[in-house]
Amino acid sequence: MRTALTIWDGRISPVFDVCREALILDVAGGRVVSATQESLESPTPFGKVERLAALGVDTLVCGAVSEPLRRALLACGIRVHGFMAGEIHEVVRVIASGALPDPSFAMPGCRGRQMRRRGGRGQGRGFGGRGRGGRDERS
Amino acid sequence: MKRGPPEARRAPAAPESTPSGISTDSILESISDGVFTVDRAWRVTSFNRAAEEITGIAREDALGRRCSDVFRASMCESECALRHTLDTGVPVVNHTAFIVDAAGRRIPVSVSTAILRDADGAVVGGAETFRDLSQIEELRKEVLDRREVGDIVARSDAMRRILALLPRAAESGSTILLLGETGTGKGLVARALHDLSPRREGPFVTVNCGALPDTLLESELFGYKAGAFTGAAKDKAGRFAIARGGTLFLDEIGEVTPALQVRLLRVLEEKVYEPLGATRSEESDVRVVAATNRDLAAEVSAGRFRRDLYWRIRVMEIPLPPLRERPEDIPPLVERFIARLNVLKGGRVEGVTPEAMAVLTAHDFPGNARELLNAIEHAFVLIGKGPIGPEHLPRELLPAAARPRRPVNLREAVSEFERRAILEALRRRRGSRAAAARDLGLHKSTLFRKAKSLGLALPEEDGRARREGPDRPKGD
């Protein structure tokens, strides 16, 4: 499995849309077999998506990611584990174990995100509002 | 994960007071700008009410966390405003950026910063204020009517495939034919093709070929010289000239008469045209995107559209699916329309209930996105705030069994027809009684009497009444 981790200042980069670097990890047998640092500098945000696809990344662990980019990533077959925060060495340790960062790594205000995503639409809040939980369906 | 040292997670110190005795915290809680403060380790130490609202993050979740994980702004990584201020002592004022909220929405903000010092003058951290520019951005886009690729709603596979195709189609420079029913977004796609093309810096000019009679369309497209006909006092540039270096969008090209089809064919093939009354040809330097809601192949077979022109304009053909074939695009479209109408009409509509969304997604929308927009606008006139329920949607959208007040005899059927005609005229005329009466061929006092007998409450004359608005029947 090839996992990309967007990085900045020793931590997960806060916003994928403007991130500049990624750590590309190949994990096998419960350990990291290769780790390379790759530039994601691109004139457009979609260039970052194309770069990750070209690198053969299966899974992306990143910070906040805007919806159009998340959809573009999914369209390229890249699984997105977004809205994560934390120190790189801690996240790498989790990934090396064959897992992905759990909700304790979630960015503030995003802890229930994974559960809501599977919960489907509605939940009595209606659609289209600006309030929290207004748009909660994700693939 | 680590949440920072315990001291950073504790509640802010006791609030200070202004000379008038009002606490600083009270002031911060009352303002509409988001404000947060950080310590020297970039941990959030205070987070006001507006900051909670704009970011969607509760104060207790934000306190003690790294500010970049909370604020998630486009500037955090490369040009952090607070870091700049703490490093240089120079405040940042109204720097624009965007933040990404938990739903993946980009929220435009303007950011200002300041240094925080203790009683001895030592720097203890920084303060950042930020203002949500979403509404201003919506207004700006509405005013400019500028559409970008990101404005095309594409949650469905069908639309996503079209979006994926656009960059290459735009790059090609070929003439493109957009096919689709009314309201399927042909104008948006044409605009996107221009924005993605090498001609993006040039003008984007639209001509609705179906809206003008043939002679007028000819002079509109090609222009004329002074004296070309009675009333032509001076030269007038046509749309081909205005669009020079850019894109000319010929909407409803299926409506063009055979005579004009010949002229269009020539300009597309030879890249030259003559303004009316001109003695010299002018060179055409435009990329043409054409659109129609007709079945042009059938028009060709029927002899109403030139075969050679058909093949010339459909170098690449992009069929746009109707909304009924992509119901998954309805929720994001509804969301977008509500956001836009909230800005334009000053409403506070929060979305639609799941029941109303079920009604919307079940409707086949022969008028496509435009009809959907009309339905949402109809609901806006009725409520103005709160969620939109099924009862606020136009009656024709409701399943037959759910429609209230079904007529049971001829008199009731006539009354029902009159009622709908009046409501529709008022909606179309944005609540103006006089304009609606004109449309209906009635004197406005007759309209008033008729509406009263039907139990409809009319708006004020200026059409601005909303809550008691134009199509809010009494007792509904």
Interface residues (C-beta under 8 A of the other chain):
Chain A: W8 D9 R11 S13 P14 V15 D17 V18 C19 R20 G63 A64 V65 S66 E67 P68 R70 R71 A75 G82 F83 A85 G86 E87 E90 S104 F105 M107 P108 G109 C110 R111 R113 R121 G122 G124 R125 G126 F127 G128 G129 R130 G131 R132 G134 R135 D136
Chain B: M1 K2 T55 G56 I57 A58 D61 A62 R65 R66 S68 D69 V70 F71 R72 A73 S74 C76 E77 S78 I99 V100 D101 A102 A103 G104 R105 R106 G150 R155 R160 A164 P331 V334 E335 I338 A339 E350 G351 V352 T353 P354 M357 P387 I388
